[in-house]
Amino acid sequence: MSELIERQAAIDALMDAVKKVGVLDADDIKAVFDMQPTIQPEAYWIPVSERLPEDLEEVNVTWINRNPEPYYESIKDKPFTATAVYYKGKWYWWSTCAQDLLAEYGERCSVGLLHEAIEVTAWMPLPEAYKPNK
């Protein structure tokens, strides 16, 4: 949140300076800043040691395979990202099918259950869907 406040302060200072000097139109500069994506505080990686997502919430995860099959040895301990859901203490690869089955059958569903060698280290909420400018 402090980054948003700092960003707004920088925009305000730049616009004040432009108005005094009169070299550029302040509205043009503001338009450039407005085109930049805003920082969403919830869009940062959250370590699973800090907190976990709500049950069945679709999230992006960073995961590591600590003990892969021999033919996958090259991926051992390397971080990857994917989409997953957390449900009652277990992680599942996200798919509409897995999410629906979990919601309907709960713990009895094993569709998409992450292998025990895979460790989820952090997660973040999914970004908002793209909305074209009108």
C-alpha positions in Angstrom: 0.0 0.0 0.0 2.9 2.4 0.8 4.1 1.9 -2.8 0.7 3.2 -4.1 1.0 6.2 -1.9 4.6 6.8 -3.0 3.6 6.5 -6.7 0.8 9.0 -6.2 3.2 11.4 -4.5 5.6 11.1 -7.4 2.8 11.8 -9.9 1.7 14.9 -7.9 5.2 16.2 -7.6 5.9 15.8 -11.3 2.6 17.4 -12.3 3.4 20.4 -10.0 6.9 20.8 -11.6 5.5 20.6 -15.1 2.9 23.3 -14.3 5.6 25.6 -13.0 8.0 25.1 -15.9 5.3 24.8 -18.5 7.3 22.6 -20.9 4.8 19.7 -21.1 1.0 19.5 -20.6 0.3 18.0 -17.2 -2.7 16.1 -18.5 -0.5 14.3 -21.0 1.9 13.3 -18.3 -0.9 12.1 -16.1 -2.3 10.1 -19.0 1.1 8.3 -19.3 1.0 7.4 -15.6 -2.6 6.3 -15.9 -1.6 3.8 -18.6 0.8 2.1 -16.2 -0.7 -0.9 -14.4 -1.5 -0.1 -10.8 0.2 -2.1 -8.0 -2.2 -4.5 -6.4 -1.0 -5.2 -2.8 -2.7 -8.7 -3.0 -0.7 -9.5 -6.1 2.5 -10.4 -4.2 3.7 -13.9 -3.5 2.6 -15.0 0.0 4.7 -17.7 1.6 2.6 -20.7 2.8 4.4 -20.4 6.1 2.6 -17.0 6.6 -0.9 -18.0 5.6 -2.8 -20.2 3.2 -5.6 -19.3 0.7 -9.3 -20.0 1.4 -10.5 -23.5 0.6 -11.2 -23.9 -3.2 -9.8 -20.5 -4.1 -7.9 -20.6 -7.4 -4.4 -19.3 -6.9 -1.0 -19.3 -8.6 1.6 -21.3 -6.7 5.3 -21.7 -6.7 6.1 -25.4 -6.3 9.3 -27.5 -6.0 9.7 -31.2 -6.6 12.0 -32.4 -3.8 12.1 -36.0 -4.9 11.3 -36.5 -8.6 11.4 -39.8 -10.5 14.9 -40.5 -11.9 13.9 -39.5 -15.4 12.9 -36.1 -14.0 16.1 -35.6 -12.0 16.9 -32.3 -13.9 13.9 -30.6 -12.2 14.8 -31.5 -8.6 14.6 -28.5 -6.3 13.9 -26.0 -9.1 10.9 -23.7 -8.6 8.0 -23.7 -11.1 4.6 -22.0 -11.2 1.2 -23.3 -11.8 -2.4 -22.8 -10.8 -3.8 -24.8 -7.8 -6.5 -24.9 -5.2 -6.0 -25.6 -1.5 -8.7 -27.8 0.2 -8.7 -29.0 3.8 -5.0 -29.2 4.2 -4.1 -30.5 0.7 -3.1 -28.9 -2.5 -4.6 -29.9 -5.9 -3.7 -28.9 -9.4 -6.4 -26.5 -10.6 -8.9 -27.6 -13.2 -12.6 -26.9 -13.4 -13.2 -30.7 -13.1 -11.0 -31.0 -10.0 -12.6 -27.9 -8.4 -16.1 -29.1 -9.1 -15.4 -32.6 -7.7 -13.8 -31.2 -4.6 -16.8 -29.0 -4.0 -19.2 -31.9 -4.4 -17.3 -34.8 -2.9 -14.8 -33.1 -0.6 -11.9 -35.1 0.8 -13.0 -38.2 -1.0 -11.8 -36.7 -4.3 -8.2 -37.3 -5.3 -8.4 -35.8 -8.8 -5.5 -33.5 -9.2 -4.0 -34.1 -5.8 -0.4 -33.0 -5.8 2.2 -35.7 -5.4 3.8 -35.9 -1.9 7.2 -35.0 -3.3 5.8 -31.6 -4.5 6.1 -28.8 -2.0 4.1 -25.6 -2.5 6.3 -22.7 -1.1 4.2 -19.6 -2.0 0.9 -18.5 -3.6 -0.7 -15.4 -4.9 -4.3 -14.6 -5.9 -5.0 -14.8 -9.6 -4.9 -11.4 -11.4 -8.1 -9.8 -12.6 -9.3 -10.7 -16.0 -8.2 -8.5 -18.9 -10.6 -5.7 -19.7 -9.9 -3.8 -22.9 -9.9 0.0 -22.8 -13.0 1.5 -24.4 
